[in-house]
Amino acid sequence: MKTLIFTLEYKPFNGGVAEYYSALFNYWPNQNLYVLTERSSVEISDDSRIIRKKLISPIFSWFSSLFILARIIKKEKISHIIVGHILPLGTVVYILSFLFKFDYTLVLHGMDFSFSQKTKRKADISYRILKKSNNIICGNSFLSKQISNKYSDLSDKISIVNPGVDIRPIKGLKNNQNDIFNIFFIGRLVKRKGIDRVIEALSLIDEKKFSNINFLIAGSGPEEEYLKRLGNDKRIKFLGKISDEEKWKYLEESDLFVMPSRNINGDYEGFGIVYLEANLMETTILATNSGGVGDAVEDGVGAILMNSDNPKKIAEEIINLYYNKEKNKILGKRGRERVLKKFLWKKQVNKFFNIINK
């Protein structure tokens, strides 16, 4: 069966969604998988099965992708399409499914489904797209329940395939100095990540008594300037954008990774691959049980999963781990064991492959 991933987000595009589809291609059990994705702004040396085109144009919107996809279906004899975005790419696949003989699988991560329900028109076409699909694969169980609750007739089509990570060795960089406690965050600086709550929590922790607590924030985004104004504390350092290798170094060196995400009008964390990456480096996680985070993080196994992003509660948990370094160390080790057992990409991709080939 020749299969095509149809997505707007693919490496070198950053983010968990691009990571998901790139991993599908890299770990697919056979060579009969192709990718049709948006043209990249940087020069890339691709596998010949990765096709980059201008799918969304200012003049023709997504309509140009109708003809692009149609040509590839005919040329490569595609029999199954993995649709990466219910809107607008799902609309393209839905239309072409009446003209060509192929099956298709919808993949949803969270915000994409929330966006598709914003208006009655979008919700109506989204339901038609979902109804005609062969499979609906969700990146987290929270989203799976959302769709099942709204469209009970689609429940039998729904499966869950969480994101994963690659095996990565520990280099022994963990901070062993008893007088230093490093807290780390990396990600896009947007409201739902909850970094404002961590900064507020740090303001509740006496700066003189706990001057050896450091909070390092990596990344950029629309909330950056606001967070810098909010974080007027010598213990807080904004690192800006960092390299991939720097990311892994900070993750391993840190005592705690924090990302108390929250749901803001349907804008929520679909999973959070970075949680897995932190645990992979034996770093304990402090997170809130919001959106799909409950799949990525398990309370007591590599993490403390809070039900609230209240700054006072966050401060209490930070102080608790600060004083209980042995507990923190055990949590980190359990987190790595869990990730290696449940979340390696090869295992996740095989699960995906078996669903669409059953």
N, C-alpha and C positions, 0 to 999 in steps of 0.2 A: 504494500500500500504506500503510494507516494503522498506525503503529508507536507503541508505548508504552514508555517507560522506567519500570521499576518498581523503586524504590530507597528505602532508608531515609536515605540521605545525599545531600543536595543543598544548594546554596547557599541561605541563608547559613551552613549547617553548614560548619565548617572542615575542612580536610584534603584530601589528594590525591584521594580517592575522590569526594568531593562536587564537586571541581574537574573531574574526568573527565566526570561525567554532565552537569554544567552546560555544559561545552564541547560535548558531543554535541548538546545542544539548541540552543545558540547558533549552531553552524556547520553544522547539518544542511542539506543541499542543497534541501530543500523544506519546506513548512509542514505536512506530514502526520505530524508527530511530537508526541506528548503525553508528559507526565510525571505519574506518580502517586507521591507521596512523603509522608513523615511531616510532620505539621503542625508549623510553626515556632513557637517561643516568642516571636518578635518579629514586629511588624507588617511585612508585605511587600506591595509592589505588583507583582503577578505578571501575566505573560501569561495569557490565558484558557485556554491549553492546559496550564498547570501546575496540577495538582489536588493540594491538600494535605489529607490526612485523618489521623485517629488510626489508624494501621495496627497498632500494637502496644499492647494495653491490659493493665493489671494483672490484670483478671478473665478476659478471654477470650484472652489472649496474642495469637498471630498469627491465630487463627481468624476474628476480625472482618474481617481484610483479605481473606478469601475472598469475602465478600459484597460488599465495597467494589469489589474488582477485577472481580467478575462483572458488577456493574451498569455499570461503565465499559466493559467489553468489548462489552456489548450496546448501550449508548447511543451510543458513538463508532464502533462497528463496527470494532474493533481486529483486525487480521489478523496482527500480529507483536509480540511482547513481548521487550524487552531486560531481562533479569533481573539486578538489581544485587547480589543477595546469595543465594548458593546455599542457605544456611539463615538465616532461615526462609522467605524469600520464594520461593525456588525450589520449596519444598514446595507452596506455594499455587498457583503456576503449573502445576506437575506435576499436581496434582489437577484443576484446571480444564481442563487440556488433554484430559481424557477427556470433558468435558461440552460444550466449545465447539471450534469449528474455528479454530485459529490455530497459527502456528509460534512458536518462541521461541529466543532466543540467550542463553546464559549468559556473563556477564562475571566474570572472576576476577582478583584483584590479588595475592594471596599469603596473608595471614593468614586470609582467609575460607576458602581451601581447607584450610589446616592445621587450622583449627577444625573443619571438616567431617569430618576423619579421626580425631578424638580418641577416639571410641568406635565399636564395631562397628555399632551401630544408626545412628549418624549417617553413617558411611561407606557403609552399605548404601543408605540413602535418597538420599544424594548421588550415588552411582553411577547409580541409577535416573533421577534428574533429569538428569544429564549424558548418559546413554544416549539419552533421549528428545528431547534438544535438537537443533536444526538446526545450530547453531554453538556453539563454545566459543572465546571471545576472551579471551586472556590479556594482562595489562598488561606482562609481561616474559617473556623467553626462559627464565629460570631456572624459573619456574612451569610454562611449557609443557613443559619436559623432565620435571618432577616428575609431571605428569599423564600424559604419554605413557609414562613408565616404569612407572607404577602400573596404568594402563589402556591397554594397547597397542591395543585395539580401537577406542579413541576418537581415535587420532592423526589420522585424516583430517579430523576435525571442527575441529581446533585451528588457530587463527590468532593472531598476535601483533600487537596495536596498542598501542604505547607511549603514555603521556601526552604532552602537548605544552605549549607556552607561546604567548602572544601576542607580537607584535613590540613591542619597547619601545626607545625611543631612548636613547643614552648622553648624559648631561648634562655630562660632563667633570668629575666629582667625585672621580676617582681620586686617592688620596693621592700627592703628588709630593715629599713631604718625605723626604729620604734617612735621616733619623734616627728615623723612625717606621715600625713594621711592624704593621699591624692584622690580626688574625685574627678571624673572625666565625663565629658559628653562630646559626641560628634554627630552632626546631622544638619539638616537645613533649619535655619533659625526662623521657625514659624510658631504661631501661638499654640497649636495642638501638641507640640513637643513638651511643653510644660517647664521650660527652663526659667521662666519668670518665677515659678513657684519654688524652684531650687534656690534662686538668688534671694527670694524673700525668706526662705528657711535659714539660709546662711546668716542673714541679718539677725536672726533670733539666737544664734550661737555666738557667745561672747568672743569678740575679736582678740582680746588680750589673752584670755585663758586658752583659746584654741587657735592661736596664731599659726600653728603648724598644719592646719587644714588648708589644702589648696584646691581650688575648683578651676579646672582647665576646660575651656569651651572652644571646640573646633567647628568651623563651618561658617556659612554666611546665609543671609536671607533677609526678608523684609522687616523682621523684628530686631535686627542687629543693633541699630542705633538706640532703640528703646531699651534693649537689654543692657547696653553699655551705660546708659544713664541710670538705670535701675541698679546696676551692679557696681556701685561706688564703694568698693571694698578691696583692700590690698590683697586679699586672698583669692580674688577672682582674676583670671587672665584670659583674654580672648586671643586665640591663636590664628583666627582666620582660616582660609583654606589650607589644608595640609595634604601631603602626598599619601598614597596608599601605604607605603612602608612606614611612614610616620604614624599613621593611624594604628597600625598593628603594634608599634612600639609603645605608644601611649596606652593602648588597651591593656597590654601586658604589664606595664609599669604601675598602672593605677590600682588602688585598693577598692574602688567602687565606681561602677558605671551608673549614671542616673539619667532616666528619661521618663518622667511621670506624665505620660501622654493623656490627653483628654479629648472627649468628643465635643466638637463645636459645630452644631447644626449639620451633622452628617460628615464633617471633615474629621476623620479619625485615623489612627494608626492601623493600617491593614494587617500588619504582622510585626515588622521591625527586625530585619536580618541582623542589624547591628547588635541586638540583644544576644543572638547566637554567637556573633563574633566576640563579644565581651566574655561570654561564658567559655568559649573555646580557648581563651587566654587565661582561664582560671580566675577571672575577675567577677566578683559578686555584682549583681544587678539590683537596683532599687527602681521599681516601676509601679504603675497603677493599672488596675484591671479594667482597661478601657479598650473598646474595639476588639481587634484581633490579637492584642498583646497576651491574652491568656493562653494562646497556643504557643507563643514563642518563649514564655516565661512560666516557670513552675515554682510556686511559693515553697520555700524550704529546700529546694533543689537548685542551687545556683543563684537564688534570688529571694528577695523579699517583695512580695506582691501586695501592694496596699489597695484598699477599696476607696481611698480618698487621696486627692492631691493637695490636701491641706498643708500649708507650710510648716505648721507646728508639728504635724505628724512626721513630715519628711525630716525635720530637724531632730526629732526624737530618734528616728531610725539611724540617722548618720552618727549621732553621739553613741548609740548602742553599739554599732559596729566599730567605732573608733576605740571604745574601751574593750571590746571583745574581739581581739585580732585572731584568736584561734577559731572562733565561730566563723569569722569572715573567710579564713583560709579554707575551712572545711566546705563552706558553701561554694567557693570558687572551684574546688576540685570536683565536687558533685555536679556542678554545672557543666564542666568539660565532659565528664563521663556521659551525661545525658545527651549532649549535643552529638558526640561521636556515635552514640547508640541509635539515636532517632532522626538526626537531621543532616546527614551527609547527602550531597546533591545526587550522587549516583542512585541512592536508594529512592529518593523522592521522584527522580525522573523515571525510574523503572515503574513506580507506582502509577505515574501519569500515563506512560506508554501502555500499560496493561489495561487501564480504563478505556482508552479509545480503540484498543485492538481486541476487546472482548467479543 
